[in-house]
Amino acid sequence: MKLIIQIPCYNEEETLELAYNDLPRHIDGIDTIEYLIINDGSKDKTVEKARELGFHHIVSFKRNKGLAKGFMAGLDACLHLGADIIVNTDADNQYCGADIEKLVRPILDEKADIVIGERPIDQTEHFSWKKKKFQHLGSWVVRVASNSDIPDAPSGFRAYTRDAALRLNVVNEYTYTLETIIQAGHNKMAMTSVPIRTNAETRPSRLFSSMWRYMKRSAAVITRSFVMYKPLKFFLTIGTILLLLGGILGVRFLVFFAMGDGSGHIQSLILTAILIMMGFQTVTIGLLGDTIAANRKILEDIQYRVRKADCEPEDEE
């Protein structure tokens, strides 16, 4: 059983050693543990530091491509290197490395394909009250969108089986955390979470410059992911609302018309027609989207088979 721990890095020269020293060297049930960094176009000496520390593998981008691209590049490299389990953690030592054993245990016990670390958000001192509330709200929205029970959706401390990693796709360029949960939920992957510990903050987050910016981009990722996997439900809900509003206004107009006052409410009749047409068009878009979603499932199955054949372990030099 081979475990590869991957760490996305962008200018992490100062904190990488902390994260590396915290990583486990042995876990019962694991034969081999290797470490990999994804250098996302760092301009400092992150790569040199990683080599000095003894990281087994380094994946490098010539320019910064973002967390989502780095995460997927790391998964691809781990799969080619023959990983049976892949753990993703942060280079700023946010997560307690000793808890990686807790993270992989449900996989070793064959109880889950994806395990997500649940941070003690309410007890984390460097999280503001506002951030704590938004974290809980965002996780609740993801649970609804993915039909899962993951309590800490934005957590980047995760473990994946080889098969789960082969099935993952990330199409947004912002973050992998939310989209992968929604995808896994709709694909009926076995997900669970385990409580983990966090370390003191070593630097401010680089994923977002403000809470409002993070919320806006996260909302866009959640909406896009939900529309991709459940387009009929999404557009049917909107279309039904439009049709109901149009129907209510139509009944209102008929009441006034029956009372002999119809000429004074022509605007309601026009608005009724517009809303009903918009409702039918929205439902039609949902039906077309559902057809595209069905084709997407077929393409994902094909991609899984191609990746599985392509990601046979490479012979190391």
C-alpha positions in Angstrom: 0.0 0.0 0.0 1.6 3.3 -1.2 0.6 6.7 0.2 1.7 9.9 -1.5 1.2 13.2 0.4 1.0 16.1 -2.0 1.4 19.8 -1.1 0.5 22.6 -3.5 3.1 25.4 -3.1 3.3 29.0 -4.1 6.2 30.9 -2.5 6.3 28.6 0.5 10.1 28.8 1.2 9.5 30.1 4.7 6.8 27.6 5.9 7.5 24.4 3.9 10.0 23.0 6.4 7.4 23.3 9.2 4.9 21.3 7.1 7.5 18.7 6.1 8.7 18.1 9.6 5.1 17.5 10.7 4.4 14.8 8.1 4.2 11.2 9.3 7.0 8.8 8.5 5.1 5.6 9.3 1.4 4.6 9.4 0.2 1.1 10.2 -1.2 -0.5 7.1 0.9 1.7 4.8 4.0 0.1 3.2 5.5 3.2 1.6 5.0 7.0 2.2 6.3 9.5 -0.3 6.1 13.3 -0.4 5.3 15.5 -3.5 5.1 19.2 -3.9 3.3 21.1 -6.8 5.4 24.2 -7.4 2.8 26.6 -8.7 5.2 29.1 -10.4 6.9 30.1 -7.1 9.3 33.0 -7.4 11.2 32.2 -4.3 13.4 29.2 -3.4 10.5 26.8 -2.7 11.9 24.1 -5.1 15.4 24.4 -3.7 14.0 24.1 -0.2 11.9 21.0 -1.1 15.0 19.3 -2.6 17.0 20.2 0.5 14.3 18.7 2.8 14.1 15.5 0.8 10.8 15.6 -1.0 10.6 12.6 -3.3 8.8 14.3 -6.2 8.4 17.8 -7.5 5.9 18.9 -10.1 6.6 22.5 -11.4 4.6 25.1 -13.3 6.6 27.9 -15.1 3.9 30.4 -14.0 1.2 30.5 -11.4 -1.9 28.6 -12.5 -4.0 28.6 -9.3 -4.9 26.1 -6.6 -7.3 24.0 -8.7 -4.8 23.4 -11.5 -2.1 22.6 -9.0 -4.3 20.1 -7.2 -5.2 18.2 -10.4 -1.6 18.2 -11.6 -0.6 16.7 -8.3 -3.3 14.0 -8.5 -2.2 13.1 -12.0 1.5 12.8 -10.9 0.6 10.7 -7.8 -1.5 8.4 -10.0 1.4 7.9 -12.4 3.7 7.2 -9.5 1.5 4.4 -8.4 -0.2 5.9 -5.3 -2.9 3.8 -3.7 -3.9 6.6 -1.4 -3.4 10.3 -2.0 -3.4 12.9 0.8 -3.6 16.6 0.1 -2.4 19.1 2.7 -1.2 22.7 2.8 2.3 24.1 2.8 1.6 26.7 5.5 1.3 23.9 8.1 -2.4 24.8 8.8 -3.2 21.1 9.4 -1.7 18.8 11.9 0.4 16.3 10.0 -0.1 13.6 12.7 -3.8 13.6 11.8 -3.0 12.1 8.4 -3.2 8.7 10.0 -6.8 9.5 11.1 -7.5 10.8 7.6 -6.4 7.6 5.8 -7.9 5.1 8.4 -11.4 5.0 6.9 -9.8 4.2 3.5 -7.6 1.5 5.0 -10.7 0.1 6.7 -12.5 0.2 3.3 -15.3 2.4 4.7 -14.7 5.4 2.4 -13.2 6.5 -0.9 -12.8 10.2 0.1 -12.1 11.5 3.6 -12.2 15.2 4.5 -10.7 16.6 7.6 -13.2 18.5 9.8 -11.5 21.5 11.4 -12.6 22.8 14.8 -13.9 26.0 13.2 -15.6 27.4 16.2 -12.5 26.9 18.4 -10.0 28.3 15.8 -8.8 31.6 17.4 -7.5 33.3 14.2 -10.9 32.8 12.5 -13.1 35.9 12.9 -16.7 35.5 14.0 -17.8 36.5 10.5 -15.6 33.9 8.9 -16.8 31.2 11.2 -20.4 31.9 10.3 -19.7 32.1 6.6 -17.7 28.8 6.8 -20.8 27.1 8.3 -23.1 28.6 5.8 -21.0 27.7 2.9 -20.6 24.1 4.1 -24.4 23.9 4.5 -25.0 25.0 0.9 -22.5 22.5 -0.4 -24.2 19.7 1.7 -27.5 20.6 0.0 -26.0 20.9 -3.5 -24.1 17.6 -3.2 -26.6 15.6 -1.1 -23.8 14.8 1.4 -23.1 15.3 5.1 -19.6 16.8 4.9 -19.5 19.4 7.8 -16.4 21.3 6.6 -16.5 21.7 2.8 -13.7 24.2 2.3 -11.2 22.0 4.1 -8.2 21.2 1.9 -7.0 18.4 4.2 -8.2 15.3 2.3 -7.5 11.7 1.4 -8.5 9.9 -1.8 -8.3 6.3 -2.9 -6.7 5.7 -6.3 -10.1 5.0 -7.9 -11.7 8.2 -6.5 -8.8 10.3 -7.8 -9.1 8.8 -11.2 -12.8 9.9 -11.3 -12.2 13.5 -10.2 -12.6 16.5 -12.5 -12.2 20.2 -11.7 -13.3 22.6 -14.4 -13.1 25.9 -12.4 -9.8 27.6 -12.0 -10.3 28.9 -8.4 -10.5 26.0 -5.9 -11.0 22.3 -6.0 -12.6 21.9 -2.5 -16.2 22.7 -3.3 -16.6 21.3 -6.8 -15.0 17.9 -6.0 -17.5 17.4 -3.1 -20.5 18.2 -5.3 -19.1 15.9 -8.1 -18.4 13.1 -5.6 -21.9 13.5 -4.1 -23.7 13.2 -7.4 -21.5 10.3 -8.5 -22.4 8.4 -5.3 -18.8 8.2 -4.1 -18.4 7.1 -0.4 -17.4 10.2 1.5 -16.9 10.8 5.2 -15.1 13.2 7.4 -13.0 12.9 10.5 -12.2 15.6 13.2 -8.7 17.0 12.9 -6.6 19.5 14.6 -5.1 22.7 13.2 -1.9 24.6 14.0 -1.5 28.3 14.7 -1.6 30.6 11.6 1.8 31.1 10.0 0.7 33.5 7.3 -2.6 35.1 5.8 -4.5 33.0 3.3 -3.5 33.5 -0.3 -6.7 32.0 -1.7 -8.7 35.2 -1.2 -8.0 38.9 -0.4 -11.3 39.4 1.4 -14.3 37.4 2.8 -16.7 39.0 0.3 -14.5 38.1 -2.7 -14.2 34.5 -1.4 -18.0 34.2 -0.9 -18.7 35.6 -4.4 -16.3 33.2 -6.1 -17.4 30.2 -4.0 -21.0 30.9 -4.8 -20.2 30.9 -8.5 -18.3 27.6 -8.2 -21.2 26.0 -6.2 -23.8 27.2 -8.7 -21.9 26.2 -11.7 -21.1 22.7 -10.3 -24.8 22.2 -9.3 -26.0 23.3 -12.8 -23.5 20.9 -14.4 -24.7 17.8 -12.5 -28.4 18.7 -11.8 -29.4 21.0 -14.7 -33.0 19.8 -14.8 -33.7 20.3 -11.1 -32.0 23.8 -11.3 -33.9 25.1 -14.3 -37.1 23.3 -13.6 -37.2 25.1 -10.2 -36.7 28.5 -11.8 -39.1 27.7 -14.6 -41.8 26.5 -12.2 -41.5 29.8 -10.2 -41.9 31.8 -13.4 -44.9 29.8 -14.5 -46.6 30.1 -11.1 -46.1 33.9 -11.1 -47.4 34.1 -14.6 -50.4 31.9 -13.6 -51.2 34.0 -10.6 -51.1 37.3 -12.6 -53.2 35.6 -15.3 -55.9 34.6 -12.7 -55.8 38.1 -11.3 -56.4 39.5 -14.7 -59.3 37.1 -15.4 -60.9 38.2 -12.1 -60.8 41.8 -13.0 -62.0 41.0 -16.6 -65.0 39.1 -15.2 -65.8 42.2 -13.1 -65.8 44.3 -16.2 -62.5 46.1 -15.3 -60.2 44.2 -17.7 -59.2 47.1 -19.8 -57.4 48.7 -16.9 -55.1 45.7 -16.3 -53.7 45.1 -19.7 -50.2 45.4 -18.2 -50.9 42.3 -16.1 -51.9 40.4 -19.1 -48.7 41.3 -20.9 -46.6 40.5 -17.9 -48.4 37.1 -17.6 -47.5 36.3 -21.2 -43.9 37.2 -20.7 -43.5 35.2 -17.5 -45.2 32.1 -19.0 -43.0 32.3 -22.1 -39.9 32.7 -19.9 -41.0 29.8 -17.7 -41.5 27.4 -20.7 -38.1 28.5 -22.1 -36.4 27.9 -18.8 -37.9 24.4 -18.5 -36.8 23.7 -22.1 -33.2 24.8 -21.2 -33.4 22.4 -18.2 -34.4 19.5 -20.5 -31.6 20.3 -22.9 -29.1 20.6 -20.0 -30.3 17.2 -18.6 -29.4 15.6 -22.0 -26.0 17.3 -21.9 -25.5 16.0 -18.3 -26.3 12.5 -19.4 -23.7 12.8 -22.1 -21.3 14.2 -19.6 -21.6 11.1 -17.4 -20.8 8.9 -20.5 -17.7 11.1 -21.2 -16.6 10.9 -17.6 -16.8 7.1 -17.7 -14.7 7.1 -20.9 -12.2 9.5 -19.3 -12.0 7.3 -16.2 -11.2 4.3 -18.3 -8.6 6.2 -20.4 -7.0 7.7 -17.3 -6.9 4.3 -15.6 -5.0 2.8 -18.6 -2.8 5.9 -18.9 -1.9 6.1 -15.2 -0.2 2.8 -14.8 2.7 3.3 -12.5 5.8 4.5 -14.2 9.2 2.9 -13.6 11.2 5.2 -11.5 14.8 5.9 -12.5 
